[in-house]
Amino acid sequence: ASPSNQVTDSSGHGTFVAGIIGATGSNGMGVIGGAPGVTLLPVEVLDCTGAGTTADAAAGILYAARMGAQVINLSFGGAEPSMTLQEAIVTATGTFGAVVVAASGNQGTRGVTYPARYRQVIAVGASDRNSPDARASFSNWGPEVDVVAPGVDLVSTVPQALCDGRWSCPAGQPYSLASGTSFAAAQVAALAALIRSH
């Protein structure tokens, strides 16, 4: 199927990640992303429950790369390797020159999930809120982790329609609090975008 321009986020996870990366600042509202003003290309590869196929993920990566994405954030992961997914990442990085950033996983165990585990990917773990030098309890760890970033109690954007109990939105505003390596990875993707923009 060909991609559509539908950007409705049924779970809020993608919007939260996008806000960490590029939420507009200096407007007296909400939060500011790490790379405000960056152009975001949302590509939905998972369903509303967070499930999906490696074929869909690979297609999404290739689509983003072909559309000119210079940084590709992959805030998802799984336990099993996939040649299809790895080949898409190799193409995105090698042929198109994209930087690929991915979350290490939230199981709190040794062993980084795929696709973060691939050597072409910047694997991001999460640091603890009270001690930046400490690993967040849920963050996967291992030699594949390239960098860590804050991942506990981050504030970002959520779709207004999901402020109905699925996300806790103070005063009904479209912002919420969440933790995870997905959101640590988003900060590293924002930094990569800033570096690329310069």
N, C-alpha and C positions, 0 to 999 in steps of 0.2 A: 504494500500500500504506500502511496505517496504521502509525505508529511503534510500535515495541515497547519494552519496558523492558530489553532485552538490552544490557548495557554491556561485554561482552567486547571487549578491544582486541587485535586480531590482529597489529598492528605495533609497538605500544608508543609510537608518536608522540603519540597523544592523551593517554595517561596521563602522559607526560613533561610535556606542556603543562599538563595539569590540576594536576600537582604543583607546578609553578612558580607557578601562580595561587593554589591554595588548600590545599596540604598542611597538615595539622594540625600545630601546634607544641606546645612545652612538654610533650612526652610522652616525652622521652628517646630518640626514635627518628628516624633519617633526617634529613630536611630540613624546613624550614618554608616555606610558600608566601608570596607577597607579600601575599596577603589571606586569611590563615587564618580559617576560620569562614564564609567566603563560601559560598553555596549554588551548587553546580555543576550544570549541566544538560548532560550529554554528548550530543551529537548527531552520529552517525556519517554522513558523506556520501561518504567515500572507501572503496575496498576495501583489502584487505591489502597491495596493491602501491602504494597511494597514488594510484590512478587513480579517476576518477569523472566524472560529467557536470555541466555547469553547471546543468541542471534539478534534479538532486539537491541541489546546493549551495544553490540558490535556495530549494528546498523546506525545507531544513534551517534556513536563516536565518529564513524566515517562521514556521516552527514554533517556533523559539526565541523570536522576538519575541512571538508570540501567547501563549506560555506565561509571558510576563512577564520574560524575560531583559533586564536593564538594560544589560549589556555583552556583546557578542558577539565572540569571538575567532576569527579566520579564519587559522589557521596553514597556509595552502596558497596556491598561486598558479599562474597560467598566463599564457602570452604573449598570448592573444587576448582582446579584450573580448567581453562577452556582455550583450545588452540584458536578457535574462531575469534574470541575476545582478544587474545594476545596478538594475533595477526592484525586486527583492527588498530590496536594501540601502536604496534610497530609501524603501520602505515601512517597513522596520524602524526607520530613523532618523527619518523624517518623521511617520509615523502612530503608531508605538509609542514613539518617543523613546529608542530604544536607542543606545548608543555602539558603533560597530563599529571594531574594531582588526584590522589584517592585516599579515602579513609582506611585506617588500619583495622577497624572492626571494634565492636562493643561487647565482646564476650569476656573481657578481663582476663584473657589467657595468653600464654606464649603462643605465637603463631599468627602472622599477619594474614588477613583475608585477601582473596583475589578480587579485583585486579591490582590492589596496592602492592601485592607481593612481586609483581613483575618488575624487572630491573629498569624498564623504560619509564616507570611511574615514580613520582615523588610520593612515598608512603608517609602518611601523617597520623601520628598518635595524639592523644589528648593529655594535657597537663591538668593538675588539680587546681581548684579555685584558690585555696589558701596557701599553696606552695607551688609556684611555677616550676620548681625543679623536681617535683614529684609527679609520678604518673597518676592520672585519674584512675580510680579503682576499676572502671569498666573498660579502659583502653587496652586493646591488644598490644603486645610488645614482642620484640624480637629483632634480630640483626637487619631485617628488611626495612625497619622504620628509619626514615631519613631525617625526620624533624618532628617536633611536637609543637602544638599551639594550644592556647586555652580552649577547654572543651566543656567546662562545667558552668551551668547557670548563665548561658549567653542569652542576650535579648536580641530579637530580630523580628522581621515582618511575617505576618500570616494573612491568609485571605480573610477578609471581613466575615464572609459566610461561614467560616469555621470557628468563629468566636461564639460557639453555641454549646460549649462543653467539651468539644474535642480538643480545643486549646484554651488555656486560661488566659483571657485577654483583659488586663486591668482596665476598668472603666469602659469596657466594650470597644476599646481601640484595637486596631489590627496589628498588635505587637504581643509577643509572648516570650516566655523563658523556656529554654531547653538545654539539654546536655548531650554530647555525643562526639565521636570522632568525625562524623559527617560535617559538623560545624567547625571543628578544628581544621579540617581539610579546606573548608571554604575560606578561612582566613589566609591560608597559604596560597590558595588560588588567587585571592585578591592581591597578595603581595607579588605573585608572579605576574599578574596583569599590570601592576604599577611598574615593575621592572621592564616588561615588554613595551609599555607605553613610552618609556624614556629611551 
